[in-house]
Amino acid sequence: MHTVRSMDTLLAAPDPPVDHRRRWRYPSTGGRDRRLDLLRGYALAAMAINHFGLSQSFLHEASGRSEFLISAAEAFLFISGFTLGFISIGRTPDEATSRLSSRTWTVYLATIGISLAFGVIALTTSYELWGELEAGAFTGAWHWIGQVVTMQTAFNGADILIAYVLYLGAAVGALRLMMTGRSWIVVAAVGGLYALAQLAGDGAMRLGFASFRALIPNAPLFFGGLLLGYHRERVATWWTSVPFRRAIDIAALALAVALAWLHATGWSAWPELGRRIAGDELAEPLALREFAMPWVPLLVVGLYLRVLWMIVDELWVPLRRTLGWFLLPLGEASLFTFAMHLVAIPLVVNLAWWPGEEIGRVAATAWVMTYLAIIYRAVLLRRRTLDWLRAGVPWRELVRRRGPVVTVAALLIAVPIASASPVGAAEWGSFVDEDDELDERHDDELEDDLDEDLDDVVGGVIDAYVDGAITADEVIEMIPAEVGPADRSRVRVLLVDDPWAAETEIIRLLQRDDD
């Protein structure tokens, strides 16, 4: 006797099991990988937050304050290399070279354009900017321009882009080698130079460019990303064949959490490991990576890059819905976003109602959000402007293609003209017999015993800060109240990035205040 199942019974039958873990994962649809845009947008947002100051804001909890075991700049360098390698798949060597050369030229123009544009502002206004021209180191406007064009100096944060320009230039040759089946040469060259830099010690292989970080010790970040991006399919095929790969990822996540806990507790449970990762004083992990990048911190950076990728891949849907509206546009327009954050900093801190650094957490968060909103709106406006320029009208296309070159050329002319303004004349002095005037000024400074005493006092304060005896806030308190908020923010960032550069900056500010 056969049992006939009713329609209700059939409809009530359970559905096939669903893998709920994949509901939130990134859909593999081919084409542009939006995970890269989201991660790059996060790195840019974190950089912008850290550079702005007001470190008491709640948003700095998500940016790492440039004090964590990986920095936004390191994530950005790796992601940029990975993206470059990924988009070069399927192109001929000539096509890839042409595209990359054009990109390198664009980034170079942006790098020197930022320095030149803010140089004009510094020479014609009294606005607070990120740093000073340090005119005493140059013999005039054209000398400074030559140093900017050759990337021997930079102004208002443009030094951060110099490493990117040089890595992109070197990537032209690296990509051609990879496309002709000689990736091993790239691995050997980058690995060999890195090993020599580690053996030679700090500063022994610095190339003389005004880069914010040592180029050779940090090269594995960019070129490692380039190699992984170009060989992505091969790497993915290999990874799927690895047994227990899920367990390996879980172990990596657990290790990342453990290292974060050790770092948060001052490495008290394992100080020897802390010295390998964060430096002898356990207080400057970023400075150690920027100037030396030993192999242990490099592996830790790689660990956190893997964890970040896992998080974005596994939680893509909720991340895109909650943060995608903000981070994706920033990541898609990475160069413009970076340049715009350098514009937004002085724009905000020179407002008449700017409250300065000494405000509460809620107020600081509101100011940081306002600053980020300016960057975000500018990115959206850029998108609409580019759509308008690409509308097929010949003169608009000409403006889009030639506008950056014309702008930089105009700035090259504007800097010497601005030097003749009252502010510029005060900055660099008259260019009649300028060498004699600079020599006299330097002689007076060398003969001033008070300056030597000031060096000793400030040096002692910085040593106490590095030793952990005092906080960054206590260091900032020694700066006179008359010093503007932009200079205070600059010192605060330097205390994290390079305390000895902060010492030089504080001495300069104190001397300027005495004058």
C-alpha positions in Angstrom: 0.0 0.0 0.0 1.4 3.3 -1.1 1.1 6.5 1.0 0.2 9.6 -1.0 1.7 12.8 0.4 -0.7 15.7 0.3 0.2 19.1 -1.2 0.3 20.6 2.3 2.9 18.1 3.4 5.0 18.8 0.3 4.9 22.5 0.9 5.8 22.0 4.6 8.9 19.9 3.7 12.1 21.6 4.9 14.2 23.5 2.4 17.7 22.3 1.6 20.2 23.4 4.2 21.5 26.9 3.7 25.1 27.9 4.5 24.3 31.0 6.6 28.0 31.8 6.8 27.9 32.9 3.2 25.0 35.3 3.5 27.3 38.1 4.6 30.3 37.2 2.5 31.5 39.1 -0.5 29.9 37.8 -3.7 32.4 36.7 -6.3 30.9 38.4 -9.4 34.2 39.3 -11.2 35.2 42.7 -12.3 36.3 45.4 -9.8 36.9 44.1 -6.4 35.0 46.4 -4.1 36.7 45.0 -1.0 39.9 46.8 -2.1 38.0 50.1 -2.3 36.5 49.6 1.1 39.8 48.8 2.7 41.5 51.6 1.0 38.8 54.0 2.0 39.2 52.9 5.6 43.0 53.4 5.4 42.5 56.9 4.0 39.9 57.8 6.6 42.1 56.6 9.4 45.1 58.6 8.0 42.9 61.7 7.8 41.7 61.3 11.4 45.2 60.8 12.8 46.6 63.8 10.9 43.9 66.1 12.0 44.7 65.9 15.7 42.1 66.1 18.5 43.2 62.6 19.5 40.7 62.6 22.4 37.8 62.1 19.9 35.9 58.8 19.8 36.8 58.4 16.1 40.4 58.0 17.0 39.5 54.7 18.7 38.9 53.3 15.2 41.9 55.0 13.5 44.5 53.5 15.9 46.1 57.0 16.6 49.2 55.9 14.6 50.1 53.9 17.7 48.9 50.4 16.8 50.9 47.4 15.3 49.8 48.4 11.8 49.2 51.9 10.5 46.8 53.2 7.9 49.8 54.1 5.6 51.1 50.6 5.6 47.7 49.2 4.7 47.4 51.8 2.0 50.8 50.9 0.5 50.0 47.2 0.4 46.5 47.6 -1.0 47.8 50.0 -3.7 50.4 47.5 -4.8 47.9 44.7 -4.7 45.4 46.7 -6.8 48.0 47.6 -9.3 49.0 44.0 -9.8 45.4 42.8 -10.0 44.3 45.3 -12.7 47.4 44.5 -14.8 46.3 40.9 -15.2 45.5 40.3 -18.9 47.2 43.4 -20.2 50.2 43.4 -22.5 53.5 44.8 -21.0 53.1 47.9 -23.2 49.6 48.5 -22.1 50.5 48.1 -18.4 53.6 50.3 -18.8 51.6 53.1 -20.4 48.9 53.0 -17.8 51.3 52.9 -14.9 53.5 55.6 -16.3 50.5 57.9 -16.6 49.5 57.1 -13.0 53.0 57.8 -11.8 53.0 61.1 -13.6 49.7 62.1 -12.0 50.8 61.2 -8.5 54.1 63.1 -9.0 52.2 66.2 -10.2 50.0 65.9 -7.1 53.0 65.5 -4.8 54.9 68.6 -6.0 51.6 70.5 -6.6 50.6 70.2 -2.9 54.0 71.6 -1.8 54.0 74.4 -4.3 50.3 75.4 -3.6 50.7 75.5 0.1 54.1 77.3 -0.4 52.3 80.1 -2.1 49.7 80.2 0.7 52.5 80.3 3.3 54.2 83.1 1.5 51.1 85.3 1.0 49.1 84.7 4.2 49.5 84.1 7.9 47.4 81.0 7.9 48.4 78.1 10.1 49.6 75.2 7.9 51.0 71.7 8.5 54.6 72.6 9.3 56.8 75.4 8.1 58.8 76.2 5.0 62.0 76.2 7.0 63.2 78.9 4.7 66.6 79.2 6.4 67.7 76.0 4.8 67.3 77.5 1.3 68.9 80.3 -0.6 65.7 81.5 -2.2 62.5 80.6 -3.9 64.1 78.8 -6.9 66.3 76.8 -4.7 63.3 75.6 -2.7 61.4 74.9 -6.0 64.3 72.8 -7.2 64.2 70.8 -4.0 60.5 70.3 -4.3 60.6 69.2 -7.9 63.3 66.6 -7.2 61.4 65.5 -4.1 64.3 66.4 -1.8 61.9 68.4 0.3 58.1 68.6 0.7 55.6 70.8 2.5 52.2 70.4 4.2 52.2 66.6 4.2 53.3 66.0 0.6 56.2 63.9 1.9 53.7 61.1 2.5 53.2 60.7 -1.2 56.9 60.6 -2.2 57.3 57.0 -1.3 54.2 56.2 -3.4 55.7 58.0 -6.4 59.0 56.2 -6.2 57.4 52.8 -5.7 55.1 53.4 -8.7 58.1 54.3 -10.8 60.0 51.2 -9.8 56.8 49.1 -10.4 57.0 49.9 -14.2 60.0 47.6 -14.5 58.8 45.1 -11.9 55.5 44.6 -13.8 57.3 44.0 -17.1 59.4 41.3 -15.5 56.3 39.7 -13.9 54.5 39.7 -17.2 57.3 37.9 -18.9 57.5 35.2 -16.3 60.4 36.6 -14.3 58.7 37.4 -11.0 61.5 35.7 -9.3 63.8 38.6 -10.2 61.4 41.0 -8.5 61.3 38.8 -5.4 65.1 38.5 -5.3 65.7 42.2 -5.9 63.2 43.4 -3.2 64.2 40.7 -0.8 67.9 41.3 -1.3 67.7 45.0 -0.8 65.5 44.5 2.3 68.1 42.1 3.7 70.9 44.6 3.0 69.0 47.4 4.7 68.5 45.2 7.8 72.2 44.3 7.9 73.3 47.8 7.3 71.2 49.3 10.2 69.1 52.3 10.6 69.6 55.1 8.0 72.5 53.4 6.2 70.5 52.9 3.0 68.4 56.1 3.0 68.1 57.4 -0.6 68.0 61.1 0.2 64.4 61.7 -0.8 62.1 63.5 1.6 59.9 60.4 2.1 58.0 60.1 5.4 59.4 56.6 5.8 62.5 54.7 4.8 62.0 53.4 1.2 64.0 50.2 1.1 62.9 48.6 4.4 59.3 49.3 3.6 59.5 48.2 -0.1 58.2 44.6 0.8 54.8 46.1 1.6 54.1 47.7 -1.8 55.9 45.1 -3.9 54.6 42.2 -1.9 51.1 43.5 -2.6 52.1 43.9 -6.3 53.2 40.3 -6.6 50.2 38.9 -4.7 47.8 41.0 -6.8 49.3 40.0 -10.1 49.4 36.3 -9.2 46.1 36.4 -7.4 44.5 33.5 -9.2 47.5 31.3 -8.7 47.7 32.2 -5.0 43.9 31.6 -4.6 44.2 28.2 -6.3 47.0 27.2 -4.0 45.2 28.4 -0.9 42.1 26.4 -1.7 44.3 23.3 -1.8 45.8 23.9 1.7 44.3 21.6 4.3 42.9 23.1 7.5 43.0 26.6 5.9 40.0 27.6 8.0 41.8 26.6 11.1 44.8 28.6 10.0 42.7 31.7 9.6 41.1 31.2 13.0 44.6 30.8 14.5 45.7 34.0 12.7 42.7 35.9 14.1 43.4 34.6 17.6 47.1 35.6 17.3 46.1 39.1 16.2 43.8 39.5 19.2 46.5 38.2 21.5 49.1 40.7 20.1 46.6 43.5 20.4 46.0 42.7 24.0 49.7 42.5 24.8 50.2 45.9 23.1 47.3 47.4 25.0 48.8 46.2 28.3 52.3 47.6 27.6 53.8 44.1 26.8 54.0 43.5 30.6 53.4 39.7 30.0 56.0 39.4 27.3 58.4 42.3 27.2 61.0 40.6 25.0 58.4 40.1 22.2 57.3 43.7 22.8 60.9 45.0 22.2 61.0 43.0 18.9 57.8 44.4 17.7 57.5 47.9 19.3 61.2 48.9 19.9 63.4 48.9 22.9 61.3 51.4 24.8 58.0 49.6 23.9 56.5 53.0 23.0 57.3 53.7 19.4 56.1 50.8 17.1 55.4 53.1 14.2 58.8 54.9 14.4 60.5 51.5 14.3 58.5 50.4 11.3 58.9 53.7 9.4 62.7 53.8 9.7 63.7 50.2 9.9 60.8 47.7 9.5 62.6 44.7 11.0 61.3 41.3 9.9 59.2 40.6 13.0 57.1 43.9 12.8 56.8 43.2 9.0 55.3 39.8 9.7 52.9 41.4 12.3 51.8 43.9 9.7 51.2 41.0 7.2 49.2 39.2 9.9 46.9 42.2 10.4 46.5 42.7 6.7 45.3 39.1 6.4 42.9 39.6 9.3 41.5 42.8 7.8 40.9 41.0 4.5 39.1 38.2 6.4 36.9 40.6 8.2 35.9 42.5 5.0 35.3 39.2 3.1 33.3 37.5 5.8 31.2 40.6 6.8 31.0 42.4 3.5 27.2 42.8 3.4 26.8 44.5 6.8 30.0 46.6 6.3 28.8 47.8 2.9 25.4 48.7 4.3 26.7 50.6 7.3 30.0 52.1 6.1 30.1 51.6 2.3 28.3 54.9 1.5 31.3 56.7 3.1 34.3 54.5 2.6 33.7 53.3 -0.9 33.8 56.8 -2.5 36.9 57.6 -0.6 38.6 54.4 -1.7 37.6 54.9 -5.4 39.2 58.4 -5.4 42.2 57.6 -3.3 44.6 60.2 -4.6 42.0 63.0 -4.5 40.9 61.9 -1.0 44.5 62.1 0.3 45.1 65.5 -1.3 41.8 66.8 0.0 42.5 65.9 3.6 45.7 68.0 3.4 43.5 70.9 2.2 40.8 70.4 4.8 43.1 70.5 7.8 44.2 74.1 7.4 40.7 75.0 6.2 39.2 73.9 9.5 41.9 75.0 12.0 42.0 78.5 10.5 38.3 79.1 11.1 37.6 82.0 13.5 35.6 79.8 15.8 38.1 76.9 15.9 38.3 76.0 19.6 41.8 74.5 19.6 43.0 71.2 21.1 41.8 71.6 24.7 38.2 70.5 24.3 36.1 67.5 25.5 35.7 64.2 23.7 32.2 64.9 22.3 33.2 68.3 21.0 36.4 66.9 19.5 34.4 64.1 17.8 32.0 66.7 16.3 34.9 68.7 14.9 36.5 65.6 13.4 33.2 64.6 11.8 32.9 68.1 10.3 36.3 67.8 8.8 35.6 64.3 7.4 32.3 65.7 6.0 34.2 68.3 4.1 36.5 65.6 2.5 33.5 63.4 1.7 31.5 66.2 0.0 34.5 67.2 -2.0 34.9 63.6 -3.2 31.3 63.5 -4.4 31.7 66.9 -6.1 34.8 65.6 -7.9 32.8 62.7 -9.2 30.1 65.0 -10.7 32.8 67.3 -12.1 34.5 64.5 -13.9 31.2 63.3 -15.3 30.7 66.8 -16.6 34.2 67.0 -18.1 33.8 63.6 -19.8 30.6 64.6 -21.5 32.3 64.5 -25.0 32.9 68.2 -25.4 36.4 68.6 -26.8 37.4 71.6 -24.6 36.2 69.9 -21.5 38.3 66.8 -22.3 41.3 69.1 -22.8 40.8 70.7 -19.4 40.6 67.2 -17.8 43.8 66.0 -19.4 45.9 69.1 -19.3 44.6 70.9 -16.2 47.0 69.3 -13.7 50.1 70.2 -15.8 48.9 73.7 -16.4 48.1 74.1 -12.7 51.6 73.0 -11.6 53.3 75.2 -14.2 51.3 78.2 -12.9 52.4 77.3 -9.3 56.0 77.2 -10.4 55.7 80.8 -11.5 53.5 81.8 -8.5 56.1 80.8 -5.8 58.8 83.4 -6.8 56.1 86.1 -7.2 54.7 85.2 -3.8 58.2 85.5 -2.3 58.1 89.3 -3.1 54.9 89.8 -1.0 55.3 91.3 2.5 54.7 87.9 4.1 57.1 86.2 1.7 59.8 88.8 2.3 59.5 88.2 6.0 59.7 84.5 5.4 62.7 84.4 3.2 64.0 87.9 3.4 65.0 90.2 0.5 66.6 88.3 -2.4 69.1 91.1 -2.7 72.3 89.8 -1.1 70.2 87.0 0.4 73.2 84.8 1.0 74.9 87.4 3.3 71.7 87.9 5.2 71.2 84.2 5.7 74.8 83.8 6.9 74.4 86.6 9.4 71.2 85.1 10.7 72.8 81.7 11.1 75.8 83.2 12.9 73.6 85.1 15.3 71.8 81.8 16.1 75.0 79.9 16.7 76.3 82.6 19.0 73.1 82.7 21.1 73.7 80.8 24.3 70.0 80.8 25.1 69.4 78.6 22.2 71.8 76.0 23.6 70.0 76.1 26.9 66.6 75.7 25.1 68.0 72.6 23.2 68.9 71.0 26.5 65.5 71.7 28.2 63.5 70.5 25.2 65.7 67.5 24.7 65.2 66.5 28.3 61.4 66.7 28.0 61.5 64.5 24.8 63.7 62.0 26.5 61.2 61.8 29.4 58.4 61.3 26.9 60.2 58.5 25.1 61.0 56.9 28.4 57.2 57.0 29.3 57.8 59.3 32.3 55.4 62.0 30.9 52.5 62.0 28.4 52.1 63.7 25.1 49.7 66.2 26.6 52.3 67.2 29.2 54.8 67.8 26.3 52.2 70.0 24.5 51.7 72.1 27.6 55.2 73.5 27.3 54.3 75.2 24.0 53.2 78.8 24.5 49.4 79.5 24.3 50.1 81.9 21.4 51.2 79.1 19.1 48.4 78.2 16.7 46.4 74.9 16.7 47.8 73.7 13.4 51.3 73.8 14.9 50.1 72.1 18.1 48.5 69.3 16.0 51.7 68.9 14.0 53.8 68.5 17.2 51.2 65.9 18.5 51.5 63.9 15.3 55.3 64.1 15.3 55.4 62.9 18.9 53.8 59.7 17.7 55.7 59.4 14.4 59.1 60.7 15.3 59.8 62.3 18.8 63.1 63.7 17.7 61.5 65.5 14.9 59.0 66.8 17.4 61.9 68.1 19.5 63.2 70.1 16.5 59.7 71.5 15.9 59.1 72.5 19.5 62.5 74.3 19.6 61.6 76.2 16.4 58.2 77.2 17.9 59.7 78.4 21.1 62.3 80.4 19.3 59.6 81.9 17.0 57.6 82.9 20.1 60.6 84.6 21.7 61.1 86.6 18.5 
